[in-house]
Amino acid sequence: MTDGKEKGRKGSGFMLSGRRKTIGAFLCKAYSLFDTAVYRVLEEEAARLDCNIIVFTTVGYFASQNDYDRQERAMFSFAPIEQLDGILVAPDTYEIEGFRDELMDALRNRAKCPVVTLRHVSDELDCVHTEESKAILPLLTHLLDEHKLTKIRFLAGYEGHPDSEARLNAFRRTMRERGLPVDEKKDICHGNMWYNCGEKAYKAFFSDPGDRPEAVVCANDYMAAGLCRELKKNGLRIPEDVIVTGFDNVPDLMTEELTLTTVEQDFTGMARAALEELDRQIRTGDTRSTREKNVSIGIPGRLVLGESCGCGKRDASYYIRVNRENAQKIEQLQNREVGMTYLSIEMSGCDDLKQMHRVLIEKRQDTPMLRDLYICLFEKGRNESGEPVFAKEMTDTVCLVHAMRDKEDCGMPMVSYERSRLLPAMAERPEPQVLYLMGLHQNEFAYGYAMFHYYGGEIPSTFFQHWNVILSGALSNMHKRNEILALYEERRLSSVTDVMTHLLNRRGLEEKITPEWRSMCARRDYVTFVTFDMDHLKYINDTYGHQAGDFAIRTLAEAIHTAAPKDGISARMGGDEFLTVLPGARKNAAEEYIRRFEKKLEEINRREKRSFRVEASTGYAVMQLNEMDTLEQCIRMSDEAMYKVKEEHHAARK
């Protein structure tokens, strides 16, 4: 997938390179009927309109309260909104408090392209939506005219949910027009758009046996299903005692009980119309800023009669088909759960990216629907070896660390590129692509993102959201391990390094040499030991103070280290004594090293212009090792040579 030349340098991206227009789609979740319908349309329309589509997908729902979901809001600042050719957005899929407002602010302040909302009516943006004010009318008319009901109540979603509010307003208006006043406290209950509000609705509508409704209209099918289960638990029959209706026509929602009378929204038609409108605006330049009015495209709904009002029936073939489909789904879920368990176990044991790459490639058969997978991590630079250093927060540079294409292992490219490009050029395909981007993060840390590309006809599911969370956890564990190793190495180095001079200490010297000592002795290698001892340190300390003495020691260490060859090993052995070990060196090399040292020391003395000079006595011992020699013995011989020189200096001064 890449040659060695591309490693370590920045590559140009392709998703926003201008070769093909790029549409960004912002949706949250991957498990609702709406999401599924939209995802299926994206693939068809990308091919037909010849565009790439990047789905900036997040997780999270109204009742969730965790750091993972809250971290998802970083997607809005991460996405290159300014560079997209068009944006498709479903604001009402963002249910966590504040998410929808942040997204709309980002689009309002940064988008320079056409923006079309799905299923969301906006005063400032073009939109394609279900005509909520009309979609529920056939259902209400059916209850009022066909069933002749007058006592109808409404189970709404949480306050502020746009779809629920539109359906509730249509209910109020229709009842008022029929001369049936709505008591806001008695006839309306706010739930949460999910099953678990059934008990709350039952208490609100059925706690008074003498004032029970003839029908409850629910803002969606999930709340209707929850209410039906609560009614059955309390001995009430549907539809004999009360009619319950829903909205959305979620498939096979209540096969163990009753099919719902509901309203089916044309999500497929809605998504297709939105993409066609985006394409039209991109081609013609006709955006919201060039018009006085928004484009508002209303898509009608369809009444679906079910058993919950008594007008729909199911035959035996229906149950046979559903049972067969359910059995297949259960088998798939069981297989995926097993695969997820083993993936989690193996990922938790990954110490580095190479191991993570290996696990992902080994597990690729567990995800037959996944065609391509790219793992991209935020990079904060390169180390001295040219290897990427990864960040725990969003950066402007990204590194592609894992690539799978057409199920083939494409290795670990380690190609760096600008974050706004989303992927490097090597990921380009000749045909349009739909890629799903999910953030890799945990708690307050952001590591990067994953890009998923599915085979034709396949779409994302909650399986891949869970899969992505496991990847995030593995990256978090790697960072923690690396931090622990770095801390251990820092402490280890402090135990073998002299704090004042940053040379090795005696222990460090022994740790450095000991592992190779036996081999050197067996080979009868030559090794030279050069010992240094500072002259007049006591005089410097007594006359100029201990800070001056410390300076003198550091000066001597600088000269020793700078003059040493690359393979030389220098250490402060204690006090004002130093040692350099020169593997393979003989007499000439030792004397040349000492001359370089003396020259360097003289340079420092002239540069510093202190009231005192830093001087040292040196001695060396050239050893051809044998198996009887010890490191301690060689150091002692070098010390003896140095002391002999020191005595000569002392005698000369007399």
Number of C-alpha atoms within 10 A of each C-alpha: 13 13 7 8 8 14 16 18 13 16 18 17 20 18 24 20 13 9 10 16 19 24 28 23 24 23 22 23 20 22 14 13 14 21 20 17 18 21 22 18 18 23 23 14 19 19 15 10 13 15 21 25 26 25 24 21 19 24 24 20 15 14 11 13 12 10 12 19 17 18 18 21 20 16 18 18 13 17 20 17 21 15 18 20 24 24 25 22 24 20 22 18 26 22 18 17 13 11 20 17 12 15 18 15 13 16 19 13 10 14 18 16 22 24 26 28 24 27 27 20 23 15 10 12 21 24 27 25 25 24 19 24 17 16 22 27 19 16 21 20 15 15 20 17 10 10 15 10 16 17 17 23 24 26 32 25 24 16 11 9 15 17 20 23 17 20 26 23 13 19 21 19 16 19 19 12 10 10 10 14 15 18 10 11 8 12 17 21 21 18 21 21 22 18 19 16 22 23 16 16 26 18 12 18 20 15 11 9 8 7 11 17 19 18 23 23 28 29 29 26 27 24 26 31 26 21 25 29 16 21 21 12 10 11 9 15 14 19 17 11 13 18 24 28 32 26 27 21 23 19 11 12 15 17 14 8 14 21 24 31 26 29 25 19 25 17 23 18 17 25 25 19 19 25 23 14 20 24 20 14 19 17 9 8 13 13 20 18 13 8 9 7 12 16 16 17 18 18 19 18 21 17 20 20 20 19 19 26 23 17 14 14 12 12 7 7 9 11 13 11 10 13 13 10 11 13 11 12 12 11 11 11 13 12 13 15 13 12 17 19 13 13 19 18 13 16 24 18 13 19 17 15 15 13 14 22 21 16 15 20 19 12 16 18 12 15 14 12 17 22 18 20 26 21 21 28 31 25 25 18 16 13 9 6 7 11 12 21 13 19 19 19 15 19 19 12 20 32 30 23 20 25 25 24 16 13 17 14 19 16 17 21 19 23 24 28 24 19 23 18 20 22 26 22 15 16 16 13 9 6 11 20 21 27 20 21 20 22 26 26 26 21 14 11 16 23 23 27 23 20 21 21 23 21 14 13 11 15 21 21 14 13 15 17 18 14 15 18 18 20 24 25 19 25 27 21 18 20 18 13 15 14 12 12 12 12 12 12 12 11 12 12 16 15 14 20 20 19 12 12 19 17 23 25 24 19 15 23 21 16 13 14 15 14 10 10 18 18 13 20 18 12 13 14 16 18 22 24 28 27 29 27 22 19 17 16 21 14 12 21 15 12 12 13 12 14 11 18 21 17 15 23 21 17 19 26 24 18 19 25 20 13 19 20 12 9 10 17 20 24 27 26 21 11 10 21 19 25 28 25 24 23 18 16 20 17 15 9 15 22 15 13 21 20 13 16 21 18 13 20 24 15 12 17 17 11 9 11 9 12 9 15 17 20 19 19 18 24 23 26 23 20 21 17 20 16 13 9 14 14 14 9 11 20 19 14 19 24 24 16 17 22 18 15 16 20 12 12 13 11 9 8 7 5
